Each structure stands twice: as structure tokens, then as C-alpha cells.
């Protein structure tokens, strides 16, 4: 289980210590809050979920 697609991101192994990294599914880069190493795929998925939820809430807010 080295490469997992999850919500327009790829979770890949670092091939050395077993940590996971989040990469973009296509071109571009990931947001700063998603960069770094994760110990498990589930931890990376939670970080993606948190980021996607934050972006969705921010885009849905209307100001007067």
C-alpha cells in the first residue's frame, strides 16, 4: 500500500522510514498545512479531511 488516492491527493510512502507524505494528484503543490511526514495513512487522511472541511467552510462564508 504505497500509493493511495484520497480526495484529489496522493498519500505516498517516503521509501525510507515508513512515513507517509501527501502529494497533489495532478499538477501543482499541496497546501502548506498538509506538508510534512505522517506516521500512518489514516493520519494523513484526517489531515486532508480537516483541510478540505476548512476550505469548504471558508469558501461558503458570505460577508456584507
Secondary structure in CASP SS format (residue, H / E / C, confidence):
PFRMAT SS
TARGET T0000
AUTHOR 0000-0000-0000
METHOD secondary structure of the structure
MODEL  1
X C 1.00
X C 1.00
X E 1.00
X E 1.00
X E 1.00
X E 1.00
X C 1.00
X C 1.00
X E 1.00
X E 1.00
X E 1.00
X E 1.00
X E 1.00
X C 1.00
X C 1.00
X C 1.00
X C 1.00
X C 1.00
X C 1.00
X E 1.00
X E 1.00
X E 1.00
X E 1.00
X E 1.00
X C 1.00
X C 1.00
X C 1.00
X C 1.00
X C 1.00
X C 1.00
X C 1.00
X H 1.00
X H 1.00
X H 1.00
X C 1.00
X C 1.00
X C 1.00
X E 1.00
X C 1.00
X C 1.00
X H 1.00
X H 1.00
X H 1.00
X H 1.00
X H 1.00
X H 1.00
X H 1.00
X H 1.00
X H 1.00
X H 1.00
X H 1.00
X H 1.00
X H 1.00
X H 1.00
X H 1.00
X H 1.00
X H 1.00
X H 1.00
X H 1.00
X H 1.00
X C 1.00
X C 1.00
X C 1.00
X C 1.00
END
